[in-house]
Amino acid sequence: MFEPAIAPSASLLGLLQRGRGDGTLHALAAERADALAALEECVTSDPRRDWQVENRSLYYARLYMELEAPLQGLEEHLLQVEDMLDEDECRTGLALAVLGRLAGYGRRDALLLLRRYAAVREAYEPRPWHLWAQTHPRVAAATEQAPFDLWQRQLDRAAAAPAWSTPAVLAWADEPGPAPQDVFERRVAAAARCLAAVVVPTDRPLLLETAASAQDGARCAALRHLTDHDDEQAPDLVELAAVDASHRISAFALGTLARMRGARITERARSWAADPEGGPLADAAARLLAAAGQPADGPLVVAALRRGIFADGVDAEGLTVLVEGVGRMAAVAGVTVLRHIYAETSSSQLRGCAARSLAATDSCFPTGAAVECLWDCEESTRELAARHVLTKGDGKVLDRLRRLAADPGEEAEVHAAVRGRLSSG
């Protein structure tokens, strides 16, 4: 996955890259030249770790409007010769999306620049085209054709199917030999689905033996089938596989554990998560408890969250489910670590998760982070803030709510939350 260079969270650039509400507030208070430079750097060098789930276009477009920022930098970025050589769509996707938002706000210079550059098919971030499609039939037809093209390409892929018996399916799971992890996991998942259709009760000894000691593909497929059907031996087999010398088997077992549910596996997960030494099995067990445990499991989840941040930082994989678990369990012991994640993470999605958990655990949230969240880049975070922020005695909050209510570019869910707060006084 693309890893952008993110500035420190205390800097103007770092705040804007993260899409934090304080980024907008600091930019409006900073020297205009500094604010424009930081804003242009964000839009021309996409700071998102995952553009498919993180929003920035409306956030940056609003700041362009607030600063009355010129588009010369975006024009130079889009039309330079490098664009003819660099086929990486992330180079221009965010800039085009911001221009689309600005065009929606009535910036004619943005509309003209988009017309000079536009190409519909395979667009990196297609929102501008979807906005145009509402009023331009030719654009609508082109955007409808693009998903059909992708679907047709997927249908053209040929694939062999396994024979219709448990031994044959297990053998098929091992056929390809060495393969990338994602390809391996897809084949195992397909084999497990086949097993669900062909396994009979007399196959259980074969499945148990295979899940304990077979080759990678067959072993993982059998393990997946047994865990999906809550076999009484599944916890022991998962524990055995989780410490296997094969990284492929151990990684699959840990991923499977996090998806398991039921009283049997939850009880075992508590003992694994309580291991004072921690480790991959303890962390995977904590993720299971975060999703399916009881409030009493909160300390185990908080401990795992702290371990994860200490070992790999605030953008480590697997933190989201732990952050959500802290909020679901109302584990107030996790407030400090949630505040740290909120301030430091470069992922606006994870920050939004931290904000939701703070709303459930931190008594200071309505007068603290909720105020900043009204300017956040994520729609769901702004909606959360609108529902929780304390409005009495704070003119800045009321002014922001009124601005959001009147903003034609704002999302419907945020409009509903904001107008509900304004109408209730």
Secondary structure by P-SEA (a helix, b strand, c coil): cccccccccccaaaaaaaccaaaaaaaaaccaaaaaaaaaaaaaccccccccccccaaaaaaaaaaacccaaaaaaaaccccccccccccccaaaaaaaaaaaaacaaaaaaaaaaccccccccccaaaaaaacccaaaaaaaaaaaaaaaaaaaacccccccccaaaaaaaaaccccccaaaaaaaaaaaaaaaaacccccaaaaaaaaaccccaaaaaaaaaaaaaacccaaaaaaaaaaacccaaaaaaaaaaaaacccaaaaaaaaaaaacccccaaaaaaaaaaaacccccaaaaaaaaaaaaaacccccccaaaaaaaaaaaaccccaaaaaaaaaaccccaaaaaaaaaaaaaccccccccccccccccccaaaaaaaaacccccccaaaaaaaaaaaacccccaaaaaaaaaaaaac
